[in-house]
């Protein structure tokens, strides 16, 4: 396109923008529409990239020249362009409102962006952040309101330990006797895996549950240190010079100073919330070590901490003695065993913070295949001390690990990506060699620490200490008489360590005591919920309240029948493992149980193993160790003669990640396993976390109910109440359907238990195994579906999109197949605010009117369904699958059977402009002046 034509197009757009429409149209007709040459010129114009002002004028010029059909096509392009412009403006406005603190406006604007828009992913991010900041603002206000409560006069005070930023943010509350009264990660409350947000949700939950007044918080301990990050910045600068790395980026120096700024901001934030408290910064690895030692049963011990990276250290060897914590040796960045393991987990495509998957995969491989490659090209290990260095070629010039998949492919001679559903053998062999290297470092370093410290007991901590296979090897080596591992050995336990460090180093516990009175004997330190809250959650979801006399016995009997049972009891566990209070349980005798739970409940890779929870006194009956393992952090070999009796919990290599259960620490869970033993002769059960893939372990009763609705469990025991598949709302509708894979659930997650296939919106974080565009089910054959359930979705689309979606659903439905549609009822009068608030308190759910783009009442919904080929429109009194929803318009209709004769309207598709037609059509229709108002 010549510069002259571009100039003309800019002139036309400028005249239009200035309001001189007539002059702009005249210019467009002269150059583009009144000659064959001009019409030919149009097809060379980049119309999709042209301004909406130019397109509007061009369409009007075509119309006045008698080219009505061509004008219509140009206007459709113009309309699409205008919508894109409006969407972009709306998104920028939402982002601006977010930055200025107008979270309600940001949320409203983001939610108005159409689901089909390319900007939807960014709009979702803005909306999520607006909701999060609103919640943080609300939590802050609620915390400040606690100052209005009377302050206890018992003289008790608390240390608040926390990781205030970064992944696995959390809080711990420790009283002045050294007793941990609360410990929980933020992810359990904001429902974001490994959440790095300021942990106000967990803090407020802990203070409310424990009745703590804000003035009782006297000390706040961060598990990262701003002064240490300042030192780290200087160390990084020195590292660049010593290793001849380019100085101009100084990336890690800037990263370190960024953490300094963020920690200082967090310090100011919490000083404002707790003006009576002092804020202490504890070095990260010291927090790890303190959390492991000060909660252990040992009076003195060696302490080994390995993780990705603290401020600058990656490994710390220490010794604990009474109140004292002594650093013995450290290793520094960029040499990190944790980051090495993380790097290979990324390379395999297993995702962020999924190192446990790599550990599980290693059992399928042969470590000898690639062990020499690791030792020759990636890591050097000192034979005496276990100190290691990462090969320079594996470290980027900026000091970070190399995440170049091509280089790793070359190193290992692998030229294909890993299939995470069915991993290929070479990747399993790489994982096995990586695991062997990890174990080697563990064993050599543990031996060196034994020599350095002279101690007979060992505390293990740091993210790498979640590697239960390596832990088991250290235990069996006999290097130490006993080993203790904190249940939250990863960063999620450092806040507790920071609090303990402050208590002991400042002699805040009663003078003269050498040890804390408190030893961590169980992990149940999180939130607990009342019977009333459990009842409300169950009733709100539409289930009958069914109470049993003995929940443990009931669950055990169902397990013995082969049922999959959700188990929600008491206080939530601390740490990443479900340990008998937020668990999904299965019968370990049934070999198929592992695959059933992976596929039907957890929706995860079938090669991943499950753990056994075994009665403490029977551990040696099944496994080759009698050492207690209360936190599922040791892997033992299953005895050969027992493997056929408990196949569902035995990994491919004959091992099991064991949890030992005692009556003293968890009476209900112990009774359940004991009853299962009475019924089956087996003193253990299969145990996995109560969640589905991609979500944190559930916290509340309502989340447990939701997990039951989503997952394929047969029973759910919440406190003393029971949910069963037979009680599931809507089960009567699906009871007579012939095929479970012939039902679609669009786009909500509930209904899994009824056998629905969930079709999600693009960008949805849930259930991505069949993430089709919302209006095109290409993978579904014509007439193959018996039932479609669409919940709270159609109203979020524009009217023309609704028709396209419904026609697509009619295509895939069988003749006589049923469609159930649920949308907010535009005709329903809004409830008074006080009534709505009371219903929310009781657990009633409401749709979000701010999401509406097409208001639908019964008449309009019926008209659209009739128009798109459905028959038999009927209204339901309530949602069959969601009786807890209050303001839904619920209707159902059918695709007509063959004998029905329904003339379907032609699809309202936007067609591409055909310029050969444009040149051939020059009718003399008089222009409609009203078109100029478009």
N, C-alpha and C positions, 0 to 999 in steps of 0.2 A: 504494500500500500504506500502510495507516494505521500510526500510531506504535504503536498497541496490538498489531498483528500483529507488527511488528518486535520489540517487547518480548518477545512470546511465543517467537519464533524464537530470540532471544538466550538466554532462560531455558532452552529445550530444549538448545541447544548447550552452555550452561554446565553443566547437569546431566550431559550426556554426557561433557564433558571432565573433570568431577570424579569420574566413575566410577559415578554413580547412574543406570544405564541404565534400570532398571524405572520409576523416577519420570519420567524423560524420555519414555519410550514412552507412559506413561499420559497425560501432558500433551499429547503429539502426537495421540493417539487422540481425546482429548476435543475438541480444537479443529479437527482436520483430517480424520479418517478415519471417524468414526462417524455422520456425517450427510451428506445430499446437499449442504447448504450448505457444509460443511467441504470436501467433495471438489471443489466448484466453486471454493472459495477457493484450492486448490492451484495451479490453472492461472494464477492471477494472481501467483503468487510468482516472483521472479527466481531460479529454481533453479540456473541456471548460475553465478550470482554468490554463491550461498549457501555457508555453511561446510560442510565435509565432515562435521563432527560433527552438524549439523542434518539433512543429507541421510541420513546413516546411520540416525538415529533415525526419520525420516519413513518410510523404507523398511521398517523393522522394524514400525512401527505399521500400515502398509498390509498387511503380511504377516499380522499377527495379526488384522487385520480382514477377512481373506479376499481381499484384493486382491493375489494373488501376482504376476500379470503386471505390474501397475502398480509393485509393489515392485521387481521385477526391473529395470524401466526406470529407476526412481529410483536403484537401486544402480549401474547403468551410468554414470549422470551422476556419482554419488558416486565411483565408481572413477576416472573421468576427472579429477575434481576432486582426488582424493588424489594421482594421478600428477603433476598440475600442481604441487601443493604440494610433493611430494617432489622434483620436478625443480628447483623454485625454491630449495628448501633446499639441495639438492646443489650448485647453481650458486653460491649464496652461500658455501657451505662451501669450494668449490674456489677462489673468489676470495680468501677469507680465508687459506687455506693458501698461496696465491701471495704474498700480502703478508707473511706471516710467514716466507717462505723455505723452506717445505716443498713443493718443486716436484714431488716424486714423488706426494705426496698430491693436490695440485692437479690433476695430469695424470690420475691414476686416477679422481678424482671427475668431472672434466669428460668423460672418455671413457665414463662409464657413462650419460650422458644420451642418451635414445633419439634416433635420427636424425630421427624424425618430429616431435620436440618443437619448439614455437616458440622454445624457448631454445637450439636447436642452434647458431645463429649466434654467440651469446655464449659458449657452451661451447667452440666451435672457437677463439675468440679467447683464452680462458683457457688452453686446451690448448697452443696455439701459443706463447703467452708463457711457459708453464711449460717447454716444450721449449727455447725460446731461452735462458731463464735457467739452465737446467741446463747447456746447452752453454757458456754464458759462464763458469759456475762451473768446468766441466771445463777450459776453455781457460786460465783463470787458474791452476789447479793445474798444468797442463802447462807453462805458461810459468815458473812458480816452480821446477819440477823442472829446468829448464835451468841453474839455478845450481849443480846438483850436477855438471855436466859440467866438465871441465878448461878453464880460461880460456886462450885463445891468448896467447902471449907476444910477438906481433909488433908490439905498440904501436899497432895499428890501432884506431880508434874510429869510431862511427857517430852520425849525427843521425837521429832518428826524427821524420819529419814526418807530420802527420795532420790530417784533419778529424774530430774526435772525436765530434761530434754532428750531427744534422740530416741531410737527404738527401745521398746520395752520400758517405757516410763511407768513409774509405780510409786507407791508410798508404803511406809512401815511406821507404826506407832508403838513406841516402847516406853513403858513407865519407869519411874525412878528406882524400881527394884530390879530392873533389867528384864522384865517380863514383856514379851511381844504380845500386844493385845489385838493388833490388826496388821495384815500384810496382804496387799492385792495389787495387781497390775491394771493400768488404765484401760487396756484393751478389753477387759471384761465388761466395762461400762460404756465405752463409746463404740464397741463392736468393730474395731479396726485391728486386724492382726498386727501385733508388735507396735502398737500405737506409740507415737513419739510426741503426743500433745501434752501440754501442761496437765498433770494428773489431778485436776480438781474434782472430777467425778468420784474417783476412788478416795480422795481425801475426805470429801464431804460424807461419803458413805461410812467411812471408818469412824469419823468423829460422832456422827449420829448414832451409830450402832453401839459405840463404847461410852456415849454420854460425856464426851470431852468438851470442856469449855475452851474457846480460843485462847484465853489467858493462861490456860494450863500448858500450852505449848511454849516451853522455855528455850528450846534449842532446835534449830533446823539444820540437818546435815545433808549436804549434796554429795552424791557419789562420783562427782567429777570436780576438778579443782581449776579455777581460773588461774591462780598463780602457777600451777603445774603446766597449764597450756602455754603460758608466757615462756616458761623454760623450754617447752617443747618447740616453740617457734624458733628459739635460738639454736636448739639442737638440730632442727631441720636445716636451718641456714648453714650450719657447720657441715651437715651431711652432704649438702649440695657441693660444697667446696672440696671436701675430702674425697668425694667420689667423682669429681670432674663433671658434674651434672650442670646443665644450663641454669644460670641464676636468674635470668630475666622473668620466668613465670613465677618462681617461688610459691608454687601452688600450696604446698603443705604449710608454709609459713602463714599464708593468708587464711587457710582453713583453721589453723590453730588460733589465730587472733580473732577469727570469727566466733569460735567457741568461747573465747574470753569475753567478748562483747555480749553474747547471748546469756552466758552464766551470770554476768553482772546485772543484766536486765532482769533475769529471773530472781536474783538476790533482792533487787529493789522491789520487785513485785511482791515477794513473800514478806519482806520487811514491812510493807504497807499493810498486808493482811494480818501480820502478827508482830505489831510494834514492840511487844514485850520480849520477843525472842531474839537470840543472836543467831547468825547464819555462819556455819562452818563449812569450808570446802575440804573434802577428803579425797586424797589421791585415789584414782579409780581402782588400781590393783590392791591397795591397802583396804579399800572397802570390800572387795572380793574376799580377801584373806580374813578380815575381821568378821564378816558374816559367816564364814565357814568355821572359824575357830571358836568364837565367843558363844556360838549356839551348839557346839559339839559337846559330847560327854567327856572330853579329855581335859585334864588339868593342864597338860602341856602336850604339844605335838608339833610336828613339821607341817608346813602348809605350802601347797603348790597351786598356783593360779596361772592358767593359760587361757587366753581368749584372742579376739581379733586385734584390738589395740585399745589401750587406755589413752592417756594424754600423749605419751610417747612409748611407754613400756608395753610389751606384748606378753611377757612372762615375768612372774615374781616367785622367788623361793624365799620362804619366811619361816619363822619359828614363833609359836605362841607359848607364853608361860604366865599363867595367872592373868594379871591385868596387862601384861606387856606383849607387844607385837614388834618383832625385830625383823627387818629386811636383811636377807642374806645375800641374794644375788638377783639380778634382773637381766632380761634381754630387751632389746629396743627395736623400734621400727627401722626399716620396713620388714624385718624378718619376723614372720607371724605364722604359726601353725594354724590358727583359726582362720586367717584370711586365705591361706593356701587351700584349706578344705572348702571354704566358701567359693573360691575361684573355680574350682572343679565342679562344684554343684551348679554354678551358673552355666558353665560350659556344657554340661550335660542337659541343660534345659529344664532343670527341676525347680528353679525359682529362687527368690530371695529368702534367706533364712530357712532353707529346707535341707540343712546338712544331715538331718536324721534320715532323709530318703537315701542319700548317698551311702550312709552307714548300712542301711537295710539292703541296698543294691549290692554292696561289697560281698555279701555272703553268696551271691550267685557266680562270683568270678574266681579266677586263679591269680593270686597276687604275684606269682613268679613271672607271668607274661610281661609285665611292665615294671616290675620292681627295679631292675637295673636302669631302666630309662629314668625313673624318678631320681635315683641316686647319682646318675651321671650328668643329667641335664637340668635338674630342678632344685634339689636340696642336698646339702652336705650336712652330715650329722657326726658330731664328735663322739667317738666310741666310749670314752670314759664318762663324760658329763651329760651327754644328750643335747648339749647346745647345738644349734643348727643355724645355717645361713642359706638364704634363698639365692639361687644363681642370678648374677647381675642381669642376664638376658631376660629374666622373668620379672624384672622390676622396671617400670616405666621411668623415663627421665625425670618425671615430677615426683617420684618416690612411691607411687602407688603400684599395686599389683597389676600385671598385664592381663587384660580381659580380651585379648585378641584370639578369637576362636580359630582363625586360620592358622596361627602359629601353633596352637595346641593340636590341631588336626595334623599338622606336619610332624610335630614331635612324636605323636603316637601312630602315625600312618593311617589315620581314620579320615575318610573323605565323605562321610554321610552324617546327617544329624541323628541324634538319638531319638528313637520312638519311645516316649515316656510311658506309653501304655504297655508296650512289649519291648523292653530294652534289649538291644543287640549285645551279643557276647563280648565284643571288644570293650564296650563301655563298662560292662560289669567287671571285666579284668582290670581296667583302669581304676575303678572304685576300690577293688580289692587291694591293689598295690598302694593306693593312697591310704587306705585303712591300715595296712601293714606299716607304712612309714609313720603314721600317727601313733600306733602302738609302740613302735620302736623308740620314738622320742619320749613317750610317757614312761616307759620302763627304765630307760637309761637315766632320765632326769630324776625319777623317783629314787633310783639307787644312789645317784649323786647327792640328792637332798638328804638321804638317810645318813650319808657320811658327813655332810656339812653340819647337820643339826644335832646328830647323835640321838634323835628321838625315835621311839619305837612305834608311835602312832602317827597317822597321816590324815590331814584334811585336804580334800581335792575341791577346787572351785574354778570358776571361769567358764565361759561358754563351751570350751572344748571338753570340760568335765561332764557335759551331757552325753558324751560318747560312751555309752554304757558298755560297749564291747571292750574298749580300751580299759575302762575302769575294772572290768572283770579280770582282765589279764594282770593288772597291777595287784589286785587282791590275791589272785592265785599264785603270784610270784613268791609270796612269803617274805617279801622285803620288810613288811610291817606287821605288827601283831594285830592291828585293827585299822580300819579306814572309815572315815565319816565324810559324807557328801551332802551338802545343803540341797534341799529339793528344788530351790531356784538358783542353781549354780551359775546360770547365765546372768546377764545384766539385770534381769528382773529381781535379783536378790541383793543387789549392791546397796539399795537404800537402807535395808535392814543392817547390812554391814557398816554403813556410814554411821547410822544411829548408835550401834554397839561401840564403834570406835570412839565416838564422842563421849559416851557414857564411861568407858573404861579409862581412856586417856586423860579425862578430866576428873576422875575419881568422884563421879556423881552418884555412884551406888554407895550404900551404907559403908562408912569407913571401916577398914579392917578386914572386909571380906575379900578373899583372894579370887573367888570365882562367883559368877552370877548364880543366883538361885534357880535360874531358868535354863533348861536344856530343851532344844527342839526335839520333842518326842513324836510329834505328828504335824502334818502340813495344813490342818484345817483352821486357817487364820483369816479367812475372808468373810464375805457377807453371809448373813443368815436371814431367813424370812419366816414370818409368822404363819400360823394355820389359816388366819383370815386372808392373808395375801395369796396363799396357795389356792384357797377356795375361789377367790375372785378371779384369778387367772384361768382356772378351769371353767368356771361358769361363763366368763366372757367369751371363751372360744366355742361355746355351744355344747360342751360335754356335760353329761349328767355327773353329779357329785357321787362317786362310789367310794366309800371308805371301807378298808379291810381291817380285820382285827390284828393281824400281824403282817406288816408290810414285807419284812425279810423272808418270812416263810412263803408268802404269796409269790414273791419274785423268784425264790428258789424253785418252787414247784413249776412255775411257768418255764424257767430255764430248762428244767429236766424234761419238759414236754417238747423242747426244741424251739421255744419262742425266743425272739430277740427282745430284750427288756431294757428300757431306759430307767436309770436309777438316780434320783435327785433327792439328796438328804442333807440336812444340817448346814454347816458352814462350808463355804467354797474353799477348795484347795489352793495353796500358793504354789507357783511353779507351772511348768508347761505340761505336766502329766495329770491325767485324771486318776485319782487315787481312791476311788470308792465313794465319793459324794456327788460327783458330776460325771457319771459313767454310763456307757452302753455295754451291756453284758450279754454273753452268749455261752452256749454249751460247748466246752472244749473237746468233748468226745466226738463231735460230728465234724468230719473232715471238710464238709462243704460249708461250714459256718463261716470260715474266713472269707471265702468268696462271696457268700451271701451278704455279709456286713459291708465288705468293700464296695460291692456293686449296688446293693439296694438301699443301704443306709448312709454310708460315708461318701459314696460317689468318688472314690479315689482309685489309684492304681492297684490292680489285683495282686501284684507281686509283693506288696508291703505286708509285713507281719503284724500280728496282734500279741499283746502281752498277757501272761497269766497272773491273777491275784490268788495267792496260795496261803493257806493257814500257816502261820509262822512255824508251828511245831511239825508240819509235814513237808517243809521245804526240801529236806534231804531225801524224802520218799520219791521225789520226782526229778530232782536236779543234783548235780555233782558238788553242791556247796550247801552248807548249813548256815552260812553267814546271813544275817538279816539284811533285807533290801527293801526298806519301807517306802522308798521314793522311786522305785523302778529304775534305778541307776546302775545296776549290775546285770550283766548278761552271764548266764550259767549254761552249761551243757545239760540237755535233757538226758536222763539215764536211758540207755538203749532199750531196755525192756518196757519203758513207760511211754515211748514215743507213739506207739500204736493206740494207746488209751487216751491221749490228749492231742490228737493231730492238729487241731485248729489253732493251738498256741505254740507249735514247734516250727521254727523257721527252717528254711531249706537246708541249712547246714547243721540242723539238730540242736540249735541253741534256743534260748528263750530269755526275754528281758523281764525279769521276775520282780513282782511286788509281794512282799511278805506282809500279812495282816495279823494284828493281835487284837484280842478282845478289849484290852485296856485303851487302845488308841482309837478304835472304831467299832464299838459294840454291835451296831446294826449290820454293818458289812460283814463282820465276823460271823454273826448269827446266820446271815444269808448263805455264806460259803459252807458253814457247818451243816445247815439244813440240806444244802445241795449234796454234801458228802453222804448224809444219811439216806438220801433218795437214790444216789447213783454210785456211791463208793468212791467218788473222786473229790478230793479236798481242794479243788481250785476251780476258778471260772475264767472265761475269756473277758478281758477288760479293755475297753478303749474309751476315748474321751467323748463326752456328750456334746457333740457338735457335728456339722457337716463340713465338707471340704471348703477351705477358704474362709471359715469363720472361727472366731475364738470359742473356747469352751463356754457354755451357757453360764449365766450368773443368776438370773431371776427365774421364778416359776413361770412367768409369761414366756420367757425365752425357751424354757424346757418344753412348754406346750407347743410353741412354734416349731421347735426342732422335731417334735413328734409328728406334726402335720406335714413337715417337709420330708422327713426321712421315712424309711420303710420299717420302722420298729413295729412289733406286734403289741407290746404293752409298754406303758410308762408308769412308773411308781414315783409319785411326788409326795414326800412325807408319808402320810398314811392313806393317800388317795390314789386311785388307779384310773388310767385311761386305756381303753382297748380299741383295736381296729374296728370292732363291731359298733362302737359308739361314735365313730367318726362322722361329723356332719357331712351329709351328702352321700353316705355309703349306700343308702337305698337306691339312689339313682344309678349307681354303677354296679350293683349286685348282679344284674342280669346281662351285663355286657360280656361279649365272648372273648375279647382280646384286650389285654392290658396295654399293649403297644398301639392300640387304635384310639387313643384319647389324647387330646391336646389341651394344655393349660397355658393360657396366654394372658399376660406375661408373668403373673405372680408365681411364687414358689410353692404355695400350699397345694395340696392335692397329690403330691408324690406318693403318699401312702395308698391312694386310690388307683395307682398305676398310670397316672398321667405322664406324658412326655411334655416337659416344659419348653416352650418356645419363648426365648427372652428377647428383650429389646437390645439392639446393638449397644455395646458399651456396658451392659449389665455385668456386675462382678460375680453373678451367681450362675452356676450350672451352664457352663459354656460348651457342653458337649454337642449341642445342636443350636448354635446361635445364628439363626436365619434372620434376614431382614424382616421387619415386622409385617410387611405387606406382600411377601413373596416366599411361600413355603416350597421352594424348588425341590426339596428332598422328599416331599410328600406326594404320593401318587393320587391321581384323580379318584374320587369316590372311595377312599380307603379308610376314612376316619368315622367312628361311630358317634363321638361326642366331643364337642369343643366347649371349653369353659373360658370365658374372657372376663377378667375381673378388673374393674377400675382402670380401663385403658382407652376405650374408643373415644371417650370425651376429650382426651388429650390431643386428638388429631383435628385437622381441618375437615370440613364436610366432604370435599372431594376425595380426601384420603380415606375417610370412613367408608365411602362407597367402594373404593378399590380394595380395601382390606376385606370387607364383607363378601365381595365377589370371589376373592381368593379363598376365603373360608368355605364358601358354597362349593367351590370347585373340589376341595379335598374331602368334603363330607359325603358319606354314602347317601344314596336316596333314602329318605326317611331318617337320616342322621340328625342329631339334636344340637342346636347351638344355644348356650346359656350366656346371656350378656348382663353384666352388672356395671352400672354407671351411677354417678351422683344424680339424684332426682332434682332437676331444676325447679320442679313445681312444689317441692316440699318447703314449707315455711321454716326459717331458721329457728333453732331452739334459743330460749333465753340463755344468756351467758352463765348464770348461776346453775341452771339445769344441765347445761352442757358440761360445766366443770365437775358437777357431782357425778355425771355419767362417766366422764373420763377417769375420775377417782376410782370408780367401781370396775374399771377395766373395759368399758365400752369403747369401741374404735369408731372413728369418723373418717370419711374421705376428706381430701384436701380441696376445698373449693377454689383455692388460688391456682390449682393446676388446670382448671377447666379452660378449654378453648372453644368447644362446641357445647352449648347448653342443651341438654336433652331431657324432654319430658316423655310421658308414655306415648302421646300422639305422634311426636316427631320421630321417636325411635321406631314405632310401628311403620310409619311411612317409609323410612329408610330401609327397613328390613323387607317390606313389601317390594320396594323398588329394585332391590338387589337379588330378588328371586327366592325369598324365604316365605313359608306359609305357616299357618297355625299359630299366629302370635298370641301368647298368653302372658299375663303378669303373675308373678309369685308374691306371696305375702312377705317373704323374707328370702335372703340368700340361702340356697341349699347347702353351700359349702362354707359360708361365712355368716352364720346367724348372729355373730357378735357385732356385725356392722349395722349402724343405725340408719344412715340416710341414703341407702342405695335404692335405685330403681332396678329391680331384677325381672328380667323377661326371658322367655324362651320361645324358640321357633324351630321349624324343621326345614331341611331341604326337601322339596317335593318328591314324592315317589313317582315312578315312571308314568303312572296313569294320570297324574296331575298335569295340567297344561298351563304352564306359567310362562308368559313371554317376558324374557329378561331384557332390560334396557341395554343399549349399547354402552360399552365401557367408555368412560369419559377420560380418554387418554390424551396427553399433550403430544402432538405429532411434530416431527422435525419439519422445518420449512423446506419445501421443495421448490427451488428457484426455476426449474424448467416450467412448472405450472405457473409461476408468477409471470414469466415472460409471455405466456400464451393467453393469459386472461386479462382483458382490458375492457370490462363492462362499463356501460355509461350510467350506472346507478347514481342518482343524486346523493351527495353526501348528507349524512345525518349530523346536523350541527351539534347534537348532544354528545357525539363522540369526542369532540374537543374538550369535553369536561373530564375525560378518563384520566 
